[in-house]
Amino acid sequence: MTTRIGIAGITGRMGRLLTEEVAAAGATLAGGTSRSSPDLAGLAAIADVVIDFTNAATAQATATIMAQSGKAWILGTSGLSADDEAAVAQAAERVPVVYASNFAAGVNLVLALAERMAAALPAETYDAEIVEMHHRQKVDAPSGTAIGMGRAVAKGRGVRLDDVMESGRHGHTGARKTGAIGFAALRGGQVVGEHSLIFAAGTEHIVLTHRAFDRRAFATGAVRAALWAIARPPGLYSMMDVLGIV
């Protein structure tokens, strides 16, 4: 029997792409939820795994439902708060959860490189700045992927991102703090997603950039994660686990 995949938010832009990618992967579409049909518990009951790219406002309620369902959960929703992420981690004690800021394979390779570069380039001489641009409808900033980049840099440097993050500078801010990780968020047009990590020293600049031209890259990665997750024990996984690069 093929893997049965449910899609939370099936009528949305990502939901439609996910539907196509489920079929392309040879899996079975178990069904989906929408604003007019929001029964996530019912969907989880008939699916082996649920892919969720919905809204951060529903994350804690979804975590409770998925934990009770016993089914794998693929979470790609951005803009989660610390409390939301705590609820996700709690659900992962009971079910396999793949939570990623971005499911595109290329982005996750960039994140792996970002961590290694941050470990090799001293924070005292290499300033880390992250610049991202998305379509004008995006509601959260910085993007989840940008935050993921920042966390990768912070991990490589052995610090907590919350302790060194500088976002949305404005006015007379004073000199840049040594070791800070800066963020700039641009919004306009219909940009799918562009992210650049800059290591800037007095003698050289190094830039890692990823540009997404089609959201299908995210859908393809999420379906890959779904097929991978159903055979895993409970735990909180990332797309790097799926790709085997950690």
Residue frames as qw, qx, qy, qz and C-alpha x, y, z in Angstrom:
[[0.000, 0.887, 0.461, 0.000, 0.00, 0.00, 0.00],
 [0.399, 0.517, -0.032, 0.757, 1.32, 3.45, -0.88],
 [0.256, -0.229, -0.461, 0.818, 1.92, 6.14, 1.71],
 [0.045, -0.792, -0.566, -0.225, -1.21, 8.17, 2.46],
 [0.333, -0.033, -0.153, 0.930, -0.38, 11.87, 2.71],
 [0.042, -0.841, -0.536, 0.062, -2.77, 14.49, 4.08],
 [0.350, 0.300, 0.056, 0.886, -2.36, 18.18, 3.31],
 [0.152, -0.713, -0.475, 0.493, -3.37, 20.89, 5.77],
 [0.103, 0.718, -0.079, -0.684, -4.43, 23.92, 3.74],
 [0.577, 0.135, 0.718, 0.365, -4.96, 21.95, 0.56],
 [0.383, 0.804, 0.441, 0.115, -6.75, 24.75, -1.31],
 [0.168, -0.898, 0.150, 0.378, -3.92, 27.26, -0.85],
 [0.454, 0.779, -0.404, -0.154, -1.07, 28.00, -3.22],
 [0.056, -0.495, 0.863, -0.083, 1.28, 25.53, -1.54],
 [0.657, 0.057, 0.662, -0.357, -1.52, 23.04, -1.05],
 [0.776, 0.564, 0.030, -0.280, -2.14, 22.80, -4.78],
 [0.368, 0.678, -0.636, -0.006, 1.55, 22.24, -5.50],
 [0.335, -0.334, 0.835, -0.282, 1.76, 19.62, -2.76],
 [0.804, 0.259, 0.388, -0.370, -1.18, 17.78, -4.31],
 [0.703, 0.643, -0.275, -0.132, 0.71, 17.56, -7.59],
 [0.151, 0.622, -0.747, 0.177, 3.94, 16.46, -5.90],
 [0.629, -0.162, 0.674, -0.353, 2.18, 13.74, -3.89],
 [0.868, 0.412, 0.174, -0.216, 0.95, 12.25, -7.16],
 [0.502, 0.736, -0.454, 0.021, 4.37, 12.65, -8.80],
 [0.141, -0.536, 0.789, -0.266, 5.98, 10.74, -5.92],
 [0.519, -0.024, -0.823, -0.228, 3.57, 7.82, -6.36],
 [0.009, 0.103, 0.767, -0.634, 1.95, 8.39, -2.96],
 [0.131, -0.589, -0.756, -0.254, -1.77, 8.54, -2.20],
 [0.109, -0.324, 0.122, -0.932, -3.53, 11.79, -1.37],
 [0.154, -0.327, -0.875, 0.322, -5.54, 11.03, 1.76],
 [0.071, -0.848, -0.500, -0.159, -7.34, 14.37, 1.67],
 [0.344, 0.234, -0.171, 0.893, -6.89, 17.84, 3.05],
 [0.147, -0.695, -0.541, 0.451, -8.20, 20.59, 5.26],
 [0.188, 0.450, 0.248, 0.837, -9.32, 24.07, 4.28],
 [0.141, -0.086, 0.334, -0.928, -11.08, 26.98, 5.90],
 [0.680, -0.081, -0.165, -0.710, -14.41, 25.46, 4.94],
 [0.945, -0.117, -0.289, -0.100, -13.34, 21.96, 6.03],
 [0.034, 0.765, -0.526, 0.371, -10.95, 22.34, 8.98],
 [0.907, -0.354, 0.115, -0.197, -11.14, 18.83, 10.50],
 [0.233, 0.683, -0.688, 0.081, -7.43, 18.15, 11.04],
 [0.493, -0.274, 0.773, -0.288, -8.08, 15.29, 13.48],
 [0.837, 0.344, 0.331, -0.266, -10.25, 13.58, 10.87],
 [0.589, 0.723, -0.356, -0.061, -7.55, 14.05, 8.23],
 [0.061, -0.602, 0.775, -0.182, -4.83, 12.65, 10.49],
 [0.724, -0.080, 0.604, -0.325, -6.99, 9.60, 11.20],
 [0.862, 0.434, 0.249, -0.079, -7.00, 8.57, 7.53],
 [0.475, 0.799, -0.347, 0.124, -3.42, 9.62, 6.66],
 [0.877, -0.113, -0.228, 0.407, 0.01, 8.20, 7.48],
 [0.450, -0.222, -0.067, 0.862, 1.54, 11.68, 7.55],
 [0.135, 0.910, 0.391, -0.039, 0.26, 15.25, 7.39],
 [0.477, 0.163, 0.094, 0.858, 2.04, 18.11, 5.62],
 [0.156, -0.859, -0.438, 0.216, 1.30, 21.52, 7.12],
 [0.362, 0.121, 0.107, 0.918, 2.12, 24.88, 5.51],
 [0.124, -0.784, -0.576, -0.194, -0.75, 26.82, 7.09],
 [0.057, -0.824, 0.032, -0.562, -0.60, 29.62, 9.65],
 [0.314, 0.256, -0.672, 0.620, 1.48, 30.22, 12.75],
 [0.459, -0.301, 0.240, -0.801, -1.68, 31.10, 14.68],
 [0.910, -0.101, -0.131, -0.381, -2.79, 27.45, 14.51],
 [0.466, 0.468, -0.729, 0.181, 0.56, 25.87, 15.39],
 [0.194, -0.277, 0.771, -0.539, -0.14, 25.05, 19.03],
 [0.770, 0.113, 0.301, -0.551, -3.57, 23.59, 18.36],
 [0.789, 0.437, -0.390, -0.188, -2.17, 21.58, 15.46],
 [0.204, 0.469, -0.806, 0.298, 0.66, 20.29, 17.65],
 [0.500, -0.128, 0.651, -0.556, -1.86, 18.96, 20.16],
 [0.849, 0.299, 0.075, -0.430, -3.94, 17.24, 17.48],
 [0.658, 0.522, -0.542, -0.035, -0.94, 15.68, 15.74],
 [0.045, -0.413, 0.822, -0.389, 0.52, 14.41, 19.01],
 [0.645, 0.020, 0.554, -0.526, -2.78, 12.72, 19.81],
 [0.795, 0.435, -0.155, -0.393, -3.07, 11.26, 16.30],
 [0.780, -0.296, 0.519, 0.186, 0.17, 9.29, 16.44],
 [0.739, 0.568, 0.267, 0.243, 0.91, 10.28, 12.83],
 [0.567, -0.099, 0.128, 0.808, 3.99, 11.95, 11.38],
 [0.093, 0.933, 0.275, -0.211, 3.85, 15.72, 10.94],
 [0.568, 0.191, 0.213, 0.772, 5.74, 17.77, 8.34],
 [0.113, -0.886, -0.331, 0.304, 5.71, 21.41, 9.41],
 [0.520, 0.246, 0.224, 0.787, 6.77, 24.21, 7.08],
 [0.107, -0.916, -0.340, -0.182, 4.83, 27.11, 8.59],
 [0.469, 0.261, -0.243, 0.808, 6.99, 30.17, 9.29],
 [0.191, -0.571, 0.054, -0.796, 6.70, 32.88, 11.93],
 [0.730, -0.442, -0.521, 0.009, 6.38, 30.53, 14.92],
 [0.271, -0.818, 0.284, -0.420, 6.91, 32.04, 18.36],
 [0.080, 0.412, -0.845, 0.330, 9.00, 30.49, 21.12],
 [0.581, -0.013, 0.601, -0.548, 5.81, 29.09, 22.67],
 [0.828, 0.393, -0.110, -0.385, 4.76, 27.65, 19.31],
 [0.525, 0.506, -0.682, 0.056, 8.12, 25.95, 18.90],
 [0.230, -0.291, 0.804, -0.465, 7.89, 24.57, 22.43],
 [0.772, 0.163, 0.344, -0.509, 4.53, 23.01, 21.52],
 [0.750, 0.503, -0.388, -0.188, 6.08, 21.50, 18.38],
 [0.211, 0.475, -0.811, 0.267, 8.92, 20.03, 20.43],
 [0.503, -0.121, 0.667, -0.536, 6.41, 18.58, 22.88],
 [0.853, 0.324, 0.038, -0.408, 4.50, 16.92, 20.03],
 [0.561, 0.565, -0.605, -0.020, 7.79, 15.47, 18.79],
 [0.262, -0.367, 0.817, -0.360, 8.03, 13.46, 22.01],
 [0.672, 0.165, 0.621, -0.369, 5.09, 11.41, 20.72],
 [0.766, 0.562, 0.312, 0.010, 5.33, 11.52, 16.92],
 [0.591, -0.034, 0.299, 0.748, 8.01, 12.13, 14.28],
 [0.171, 0.931, 0.215, -0.240, 8.03, 15.81, 13.34],
 [0.591, 0.148, 0.240, 0.756, 10.07, 17.31, 10.51],
 [0.028, -0.939, -0.244, 0.241, 10.15, 21.06, 11.15],
 [0.589, 0.035, 0.269, 0.761, 12.08, 23.16, 8.67],
 [0.058, 0.672, 0.078, -0.734, 12.25, 26.84, 7.82],
 [0.491, 0.589, -0.362, -0.530, 12.66, 25.81, 4.19],
 [0.866, -0.004, 0.495, -0.066, 12.25, 22.42, 2.49],
 [0.654, 0.722, -0.222, -0.049, 14.25, 23.20, -0.66],
 [0.931, -0.090, -0.034, 0.352, 17.34, 21.00, -0.86],
 [0.507, 0.538, -0.088, 0.668, 19.56, 23.90, -1.94],
 [0.294, -0.795, 0.112, -0.520, 18.64, 26.07, 1.03],
 [0.857, -0.505, 0.088, -0.046, 19.53, 23.31, 3.48],
 [0.832, 0.170, -0.030, 0.527, 22.92, 22.84, 1.86],
 [0.168, 0.703, -0.099, 0.684, 23.47, 26.60, 2.25],
 [0.604, -0.718, 0.080, -0.336, 22.52, 26.34, 5.93],
 [0.941, -0.220, 0.018, 0.257, 25.06, 23.56, 6.43],
 [0.608, 0.411, -0.040, 0.679, 27.73, 25.68, 4.76],
 [0.156, -0.810, 0.025, -0.565, 26.72, 28.71, 6.82],
 [0.781, -0.619, 0.054, -0.060, 27.35, 26.86, 10.07],
 [0.877, -0.030, 0.063, 0.475, 30.76, 25.61, 8.95],
 [0.391, 0.601, 0.020, 0.697, 31.81, 29.02, 7.66],
 [0.373, -0.828, 0.016, -0.417, 30.70, 30.74, 10.86],
 [0.868, -0.466, 0.057, 0.162, 32.82, 28.32, 12.86],
 [0.779, 0.124, 0.121, 0.602, 35.84, 29.10, 10.69],
 [0.238, 0.594, 0.094, 0.763, 35.47, 32.88, 10.38],
 [0.316, -0.263, -0.582, 0.702, 36.02, 34.73, 13.71],
 [0.051, -0.838, -0.540, -0.067, 33.09, 36.90, 14.80],
 [0.358, -0.714, -0.040, 0.600, 35.58, 39.57, 15.89],
 [0.159, -0.405, 0.463, 0.772, 36.67, 40.19, 12.28],
 [0.073, -0.170, -0.783, -0.594, 33.84, 38.82, 10.11],
 [0.393, 0.169, 0.352, -0.833, 30.48, 40.57, 10.54],
 [0.125, 0.255, 0.934, 0.215, 27.50, 38.39, 9.61],
 [0.364, 0.305, 0.104, -0.874, 24.57, 40.06, 7.84],
 [0.281, 0.288, 0.903, 0.150, 21.52, 38.36, 6.34],
 [0.303, 0.301, -0.114, -0.897, 19.42, 39.99, 3.63],
 [0.270, 0.281, 0.916, 0.092, 16.16, 38.45, 2.41],
 [0.330, 0.191, -0.157, -0.911, 13.44, 39.47, -0.05],
 [0.212, 0.306, 0.928, -0.018, 9.96, 38.05, -0.53],
 [0.033, -0.519, -0.617, -0.590, 6.67, 38.86, -2.23],
 [0.133, -0.355, 0.135, -0.915, 4.60, 41.74, -0.94],
 [0.716, -0.403, -0.303, -0.483, 1.97, 39.45, 0.64],
 [0.654, -0.025, -0.657, 0.373, 4.35, 37.80, 3.14],
 [0.445, -0.801, -0.192, -0.352, 3.23, 38.61, 6.68],
 [0.757, -0.614, 0.035, 0.221, 6.27, 37.70, 8.80],
 [0.517, 0.713, -0.269, 0.390, 9.76, 39.20, 8.87],
 [0.148, 0.515, -0.735, -0.414, 12.52, 38.21, 8.94],
 [0.814, 0.117, -0.400, -0.404, 11.54, 35.10, 7.02],
 [0.908, -0.348, 0.214, -0.097, 11.78, 31.67, 8.58],
 [0.877, 0.319, -0.048, 0.355, 14.63, 30.83, 6.23],
 [0.206, 0.753, -0.286, 0.556, 16.53, 33.97, 7.26],
 [0.616, -0.624, 0.327, -0.352, 16.07, 33.02, 10.91],
 [0.991, -0.028, 0.101, 0.086, 17.33, 29.54, 10.00],
 [0.627, 0.574, -0.202, 0.486, 20.44, 31.10, 8.48],
 [0.165, -0.758, 0.334, -0.535, 20.96, 33.15, 11.61],
 [0.846, -0.424, 0.252, -0.203, 20.61, 30.09, 13.80],
 [0.932, 0.236, -0.045, 0.271, 23.15, 28.25, 11.66],
 [0.350, 0.678, -0.296, 0.574, 25.64, 31.08, 12.04],
 [0.470, -0.670, 0.318, -0.479, 24.99, 31.31, 15.78],
 [0.973, -0.197, 0.112, -0.038, 25.44, 27.56, 16.18],
 [0.791, 0.413, -0.163, 0.420, 28.74, 27.69, 14.31],
 [0.156, 0.644, -0.330, 0.672, 29.89, 30.45, 16.66],
 [0.462, -0.186, -0.769, 0.401, 28.64, 28.75, 19.81],
 [0.110, 0.068, 0.330, -0.935, 26.12, 31.44, 20.77],
 [0.248, 0.560, 0.766, -0.195, 22.32, 31.82, 20.95],
 [0.217, 0.467, 0.452, 0.728, 20.77, 33.77, 18.09],
 [0.271, -0.853, -0.426, -0.133, 18.44, 35.59, 20.50],
 [0.556, -0.666, -0.057, 0.494, 21.50, 37.03, 22.28],
 [0.381, -0.329, 0.366, 0.783, 23.17, 38.50, 19.16],
 [0.320, 0.558, 0.667, 0.376, 20.35, 39.21, 16.71],
 [0.011, 0.466, 0.065, -0.883, 19.94, 42.75, 15.32],
 [0.264, 0.451, 0.773, 0.359, 16.91, 43.23, 13.08],
 [0.068, 0.844, 0.458, 0.272, 15.36, 46.29, 11.45],
 [0.448, -0.296, -0.153, 0.830, 17.96, 48.91, 12.34],
 [0.101, 0.807, 0.396, 0.427, 16.59, 52.45, 12.27],
 [0.260, -0.955, -0.021, -0.140, 17.76, 55.84, 13.43],
 [0.114, 0.758, -0.571, 0.293, 20.91, 56.58, 15.41],
 [0.954, -0.201, -0.196, -0.103, 21.83, 53.01, 16.37],
 [0.447, -0.744, 0.490, 0.082, 25.48, 53.54, 17.17],
 [0.206, 0.538, -0.783, -0.235, 28.34, 51.41, 15.91],
 [0.852, 0.020, -0.440, -0.283, 27.72, 47.81, 14.99],
 [0.677, -0.558, 0.437, -0.202, 28.21, 45.42, 17.91],
 [0.184, 0.474, -0.854, -0.114, 30.98, 42.89, 17.52],
 [0.098, 0.014, 0.987, -0.124, 29.53, 39.43, 17.06],
 [0.524, 0.366, 0.338, -0.690, 26.06, 40.66, 16.12],
 [0.276, 0.207, 0.844, 0.412, 24.09, 38.84, 13.41],
 [0.229, 0.358, 0.065, -0.903, 22.16, 41.42, 11.40],
 [0.341, 0.426, 0.827, 0.133, 18.94, 41.00, 9.44],
 [0.219, 0.332, -0.122, -0.909, 17.35, 43.09, 6.69],
 [0.398, 0.387, 0.831, -0.022, 13.95, 42.14, 5.21],
 [0.156, 0.230, -0.347, -0.896, 12.78, 43.43, 1.83],
 [0.426, 0.426, 0.774, -0.196, 9.22, 43.04, 0.51],
 [0.303, 0.565, -0.171, -0.748, 7.95, 43.70, -3.00],
 [0.492, 0.336, -0.608, -0.524, 6.45, 42.26, -6.15],
 [0.946, -0.077, -0.018, -0.314, 6.09, 38.51, -6.32],
 [0.247, 0.585, -0.757, 0.156, 9.56, 37.33, -5.30],
 [0.865, -0.194, -0.445, -0.127, 9.35, 33.67, -4.24],
 [0.724, -0.674, 0.061, 0.134, 12.37, 33.94, -1.96],
 [0.595, 0.604, -0.303, 0.435, 15.91, 35.33, -2.03],
 [0.681, -0.728, 0.040, 0.074, 18.37, 34.95, 0.84],
 [0.592, 0.584, -0.351, 0.430, 21.97, 36.10, 1.14],
 [0.722, -0.651, -0.044, 0.231, 24.35, 35.59, 4.03],
 [0.423, 0.790, -0.231, 0.379, 27.26, 38.01, 4.01],
 [0.748, -0.490, -0.083, 0.440, 30.45, 37.60, 6.00],
 [0.315, 0.885, -0.011, 0.344, 32.09, 41.02, 5.83],
 [0.711, -0.444, -0.047, 0.543, 35.66, 41.59, 6.97],
 [0.049, -0.859, 0.132, 0.491, 37.94, 44.54, 6.41],
 [0.148, -0.480, 0.701, 0.505, 39.84, 42.66, 3.71],
 [0.145, -0.028, -0.869, -0.473, 37.18, 40.52, 2.01],
 [0.640, 0.053, 0.252, -0.724, 33.46, 39.77, 1.69],
 [0.021, 0.008, -0.982, -0.187, 32.04, 36.26, 1.31],
 [0.560, 0.101, 0.102, -0.816, 28.42, 35.86, 0.19],
 [0.138, 0.137, 0.978, 0.073, 26.22, 32.75, 0.20],
 [0.440, 0.207, -0.013, -0.874, 23.03, 33.27, -1.83],
 [0.214, 0.247, 0.939, 0.105, 20.00, 31.12, -2.60],
 [0.378, 0.196, -0.105, -0.899, 17.24, 32.21, -4.97],
 [0.372, 0.285, 0.878, -0.093, 13.99, 30.31, -5.33],
 [0.185, 0.128, -0.422, -0.878, 12.15, 30.82, -8.62],
 [0.618, -0.185, -0.564, -0.517, 9.35, 28.30, -8.09],
 [0.560, -0.420, 0.446, -0.557, 7.56, 27.25, -4.89],
 [0.940, 0.089, -0.266, -0.194, 7.52, 23.71, -6.25],
 [0.453, 0.429, -0.669, 0.403, 11.01, 23.29, -4.76],
 [0.313, -0.311, 0.583, -0.683, 9.43, 23.57, -1.30],
 [0.854, 0.013, 0.079, -0.513, 6.62, 21.16, -2.16],
 [0.798, 0.329, -0.504, 0.017, 9.01, 18.56, -3.60],
 [0.227, 0.387, -0.716, 0.535, 11.13, 18.70, -0.47],
 [0.524, -0.224, 0.431, -0.700, 8.14, 18.46, 1.85],
 [0.927, 0.097, -0.125, -0.340, 6.83, 15.33, 0.12],
 [0.629, 0.379, -0.625, 0.264, 10.32, 13.84, 0.30],
 [0.096, -0.354, 0.645, -0.670, 10.32, 14.58, 4.03],
 [0.761, -0.108, 0.171, -0.616, 6.88, 12.98, 4.42],
 [0.909, 0.195, -0.352, -0.109, 8.00, 9.73, 2.81],
 [0.429, 0.394, -0.654, 0.482, 11.13, 9.74, 4.99],
 [0.276, -0.398, 0.464, -0.742, 9.36, 10.54, 8.27],
 [0.837, -0.192, -0.108, -0.501, 6.85, 7.71, 8.42],
 [0.881, 0.054, -0.441, 0.161, 9.59, 5.17, 9.13],
 [0.270, 0.441, -0.494, 0.699, 11.14, 7.23, 11.96],
 [0.410, -0.464, -0.695, 0.367, 10.61, 7.05, 15.72],
 [0.143, -0.948, -0.282, -0.023, 9.19, 10.07, 17.54],
 [0.575, -0.331, 0.056, 0.747, 11.56, 13.01, 17.49],
 [0.206, 0.912, 0.073, -0.347, 12.13, 16.51, 16.19],
 [0.704, 0.066, 0.445, 0.550, 13.89, 16.32, 12.83],
 [0.124, 0.726, -0.135, -0.663, 15.04, 18.86, 10.28],
 [0.772, 0.610, -0.049, -0.173, 15.30, 18.78, 6.50],
 [0.146, 0.705, -0.694, 0.027, 19.02, 18.24, 6.99],
 [0.547, -0.180, 0.791, -0.208, 18.16, 14.90, 8.63],
 [0.791, 0.465, 0.312, -0.247, 16.06, 14.02, 5.61],
 [0.561, 0.773, -0.292, -0.043, 18.92, 14.89, 3.24],
 [0.945, -0.150, -0.070, 0.281, 21.47, 13.06, 5.38],
 [0.450, 0.631, -0.192, 0.602, 23.76, 16.08, 5.79],
 [0.356, -0.716, 0.358, -0.483, 23.89, 16.12, 9.60]]
